[in-house]
Every structure is written in structure tokens, then in C-alpha cells.
Amino acid sequence: MNTRLLGILCIAGSLIAVVGALLFHLRYDSAATEIGVVVSTLMSIGIIAGLIGLIQLNAVGSNPVVRAVALLPIIGLVLTTLGGFARAFGASSSDNVLSIVGFVGFFGFLAGLVLVSILTIGAKTWPGWRRFVPLFITVMFFIGLGFRVDNIYLSHAVSVAPMALLGYVVATAERAPSPAESVMA
């Protein structure tokens, strides 16, 4: 898939989530309204597109195992979105499997962000500041979680806004060439 399109989708998903949080007071962790479900789904699609673009650009390296590990935040975000759908349509309670899936998905997303940050910095395929963008996103996500006490909508905006930077990096990055495989390796 075209990484420029994936980056644009990531930027759009991030901006939709920030506007939804700040202007319409929507929370992506408990999508209780129809508009909340739409905004949460668009945000998830955008973030997934950005992470897929990051993997396609070999930002985490070209090793298939490492690239598979980089799918963890995507899997976590899909599970979180499924849990959000279950809450929005009344199919989830505190002891239901779907709410547990959403809860586990959230922590899978966080753990995956940390892993992708480490893998991107370690792979050194993106030059300069670009390789530190996943780490910046992870740090801002945790800072946004700290704002939850004061203003939950500001918390969501701070947590999701840096994803637009990931979209920019994915949209403008050049594909790193895969190392040539030799007979001796």
C-alpha cells in the first residue's frame, strides 16, 4: 500500500480525534454515543494506517520476527476498538469477555508502543529526529494519561495529537532499502 496515503490517513485520524475531544468532548475510551463510535473508529483506522506505514518503511528493521512484534500495538488497538463497540452497543459489562478484551487491548497497545519505540531507535533506518517519533508518541501518551485527573478531554487530545507527527513522517519518508542477502550470511 502507498505509504503516503497511510500517512495522510494517520494525520486525518489524529486530527479527527483531537477535534472530537476538544470541541465535542468525546472520549475514545468510552464511546457511548454514535458520534463517539465514529470518531473512535476513525482514530483507530488512522493510527493503524500510520503503524502499518511505519512497518512497511522498514523503520523497525527488515527482520520478519521484529516486524511481527511491531504488529502488537495494531492488535491491541483492534481489541480496544472491539471493546469500545461492545460498550457502545450495550453488549459489555464489567464481567463480560468483550470488556476484558478491550482492557487487555489497551495494555497491548501501550506495550506495543514501547516496543515499536525501542525497535525504531535500534534499527536506525530513519535518519535524524524521525527515528525518535515513536518514542515521542509514547511519552506524550503517558503524559496525556497524567492529565486525566484534571481534564479528561485535554488528556485525550494530548495523547492522540502526536500521532499526526507519525503520519507526517510516514507520508514523507523514503523507503529504506532492504539489505542484500548474501550467500555467506
N, C-alpha and C positions, 0 to 999 in steps of 0.2 A: 504494500500500500504506500501511497505517496506520503512521505514524512512531512511535507509542507502542509498538506491537508490535516494530518494528525495534529500538528502543532496549532493550527488555526482552531480545530475543534477543542483542544485543551484550553486555549485562550478564551474561547466563547463560553465553555462550561464554567470556567473560573469566574468570568465576569458576570454571568447569569447568577451564580451562587452568591457573589458579593452584593449585587443589586438586590437580590431576593432577601438577603439577611439584613441589609441596612435600610432599604426603603420599604419593604413589605413585612419585615420582622418574621421571616421564615427561618426555621431551624432545620438543618439537614439531618439531625439525629433523631428527630421525631416528626416525621412528615405526616401530620394529622389531617391536612386538608388536601384537596385535589391539586391546587396550585403548588403546595409543598411537595407533593409526589412528583409533579412535573419538573420542578426546579431541582429537586434532589436527583432525579434520574438524568437530567441534562448535565448536571455537575459530574455525576459518576461517569457518564459517557465521555465527557471531556477529559477527565483525569485518566481514565483507562486509555483513551487515544494518545495522550501525552506519554504515558508509561510504555505503551506499545511502540511509539516512535523512538523513545529512548533505547529500547531493546533492539529495534531494527537498525539503529545507527551504530550499533556495537559500542555504546557508551559504557556498558558493563563488561565488555570484552567479547570475544568470539567463541569462547568455550561453551558448548551446549549445556553443560551442567550449570554453569554460572548463569546463563541466560534463562534456564528453567527456574532457578532460585529467584531471579528477578521478577518472575510472574507472581510471587507471593502477595505483593500489595494489590495486584489486579484481582486475584482470587478473593482476598479479604474485602475489597470494595464491592465485588459482586455479591458476596454473602451479606454484607451490610445493607446493600440495596434491597436484597430479597427480604431481609428483616424489616426494613422500612416499609416495603409493600405490605407485608403481613400486618404491621401496626396500623397502617393507613386504612386497610380494609377490614379491620376488626378480627383478624384471624390469629392474633398473637396476644398472649397473656404472659405474666411473669414466669409461669411454669411450662410454657409451650416450647416446643422444639424450635420453632421459627424465631422466637425472640432470642433463644440461646445461640442460634446460627448467626443472627445479626450482631450479637455481643462478641462472639468469637471472631467474626469477620472484622470487626473494628480493631481488635488487637492484632489480628493478622495483617491488617493494613498498616498499622503503626510499626510492627516488627519488620514488615516488608520495606517500608520507607527507610528504616535504619539500615537494612541490608543493602538496598539499592544505593544509598548514600556512600556506604563503605566500598561497594563494588565499583562505583563510578569513579571515585577518587583513586582507587587502586589500579584500575585499568589504564588510566592516563591516555585515553583515546580522544577525549575532548580537550582542546587547548585552553590554557589560562583559567579564567573565572568560571567558564562553562561547566567544568567538571565538579565544581562546588555547589552548583544549583540544587541538586537533590538534598545535600546536607542543609542548605539554607531553608529549603521547603520543610524539612523535618524539624529543624529548630523552630521555625515560625509556627509550625503546627503545635508543638509543645508550648510555645509562648501563648498561642491562642487558647489552648486549654487552660492556661493560668488565668486568663481574663474571664473565665466562666463565672467566677464569683461576682464580679462587678456588673458586666453587661454581656449576656449570652449572645446577643446578635453581633456585637463587636468581636466577640470571640470567634464566631463562625467566619466573619469577614477576614479577620487576621489569619485564620487557619487556612483559608482557601485562596486568598488573593495571590500568594506566591506561586500557585500553580500556573498562573498566566506567564510567569517568567519561564517555567519549564516549557510551556507551549511556544514561547518565542525562541528558546534555544533549539527546540526540536524543529521548528519551522525553518530556521536559518542555518542549521548545522549542515556541514558537508559529511557525507557518508565516509566513515573511516574504512580504508581498505583492509580486507581480511589478510592476515599474514599467509604467505605462500607455504603450503605444506611440502616438506622435503621428504625424501626417501629415508634420510638418516634420522629424522626426529621421531 
